[in-house]
Amino acid sequence: GIIYTGSHGFDIVGPRGLRKQVAPEFLPILEDTEKELKQKLRDIAGAQLERKRFSIAAHFREVPDERTPQVEQAVSEVAARHRKLRKTAGKKVYELQPDVDWNKGKALLWLLEAMGLDPEEMFPIYIGDDLTDEDAFRAVERCGVGIVVNEKPRATAARYFLKDPVEVELFLREILARLRDNSHS
C-alpha cells in the first residue's frame, strides 16, 4: 500500500488504519496565521502563499531580488505574533509550522517503527531536495542512506548526491531492475 507523509511529517496516513497527526490543536492558529500572512504578502509581486495542512509556505521564487527581504520581514512579523509557530527556511521559501519537537526525521523513524520494520532486515533510502530534509538524512544514516537532490553538491547530512529529478528516476529504475533480477534468481 501507499503511505502518505505530508506537512513535514505532521500528517501521516497509510493502509490498515495507519495514521498519525502531530499537533492538530494548531489548525485554528494556522488558519488565522494564513489570513494575516496573505494580507501582508498581497502587494509583493510574485509572492505565493501555499497552505499545507500543518504549515503555511511563503514562496518567493518569483519575487524580484530587491523585494525578497520584504517577504522575510512579513513572515517574521507574523511569526512573532504567533509564538506557538516556528519559522523555517527552505529553497526560496519560508514556512510557519507548529513549534513542537517533530520533523521529517522523527516522522521517518516513527513510520519505520509503526510499520514494525526491523532495522536489521531493511535498508531505507530517503531522497530529498530541501533544507528541511536534513533531519531525515540524519535519522536514516544509522540504518539506511540519505540522498540529496541538488544541482551542485552542498553541505548536507546526506551520504549521496543526485543532481536532478531525472537522475532520481534513473536511480529508482536501476534499484527496481536489480530487485526484479534478484527475485528471479
Rosetta blueprint (number, residue, H / E / L):
1 G L
2 I L
3 I L
4 Y E
5 T E
6 G E
7 S H
8 H H
9 G H
10 F L
11 D E
12 I E
13 V E
14 G L
15 P L
16 R L
17 G L
18 L L
19 R E
20 K E
21 Q E
22 V L
23 A L
24 P H
25 E H
26 F H
27 L H
28 P H
29 I H
30 L H
31 E H
32 D H
33 T H
34 E H
35 K H
36 E H
37 L H
38 K H
39 Q H
40 K H
41 L H
42 R L
43 D L
44 I L
45 A L
46 G L
47 A L
48 Q E
49 L E
50 E E
51 R E
52 K E
53 R L
54 F L
55 S E
56 I E
57 A E
58 A E
59 H E
60 F L
61 R L
62 E L
63 V L
64 P L
65 D H
66 E H
67 R H
68 T H
69 P H
70 Q H
71 V H
72 E H
73 Q H
74 A H
75 V H
76 S H
77 E H
78 V H
79 A H
80 A H
81 R H
82 H L
83 R L
84 K L
85 L E
86 R E
87 K E
88 T E
89 A E
90 G E
91 K L
92 K L
93 V E
94 Y E
95 E E
96 L E
97 Q E
98 P E
99 D L
100 V L
101 D L
102 W L
103 N L
104 K H
105 G H
106 K H
107 A H
108 L H
109 L H
110 W H
111 L H
112 L H
113 E H
114 A H
115 M L
116 G L
117 L L
118 D L
119 P H
120 E H
121 E H
122 M L
123 F L
124 P L
125 I E
126 Y E
127 I E
128 G E
129 D L
130 D L
131 L H
132 T H
133 D H
134 E H
135 D H
136 A H
137 F H
138 R H
139 A H
140 V H
141 E L
142 R L
143 C L
144 G L
145 V E
146 G E
147 I E
148 V E
149 V E
150 N L
151 E L
152 K L
153 P L
154 R L
155 A L
156 T L
157 A L
158 A L
159 R L
160 Y E
161 F E
162 L E
163 K L
164 D L
165 P H
166 V H
167 E H
168 V H
169 E H
170 L H
171 F H
172 L H
173 R H
174 E H
175 I H
176 L H
177 A H
178 R H
179 L H
180 R H
181 D H
182 N H
183 S H
184 H L
185 S L
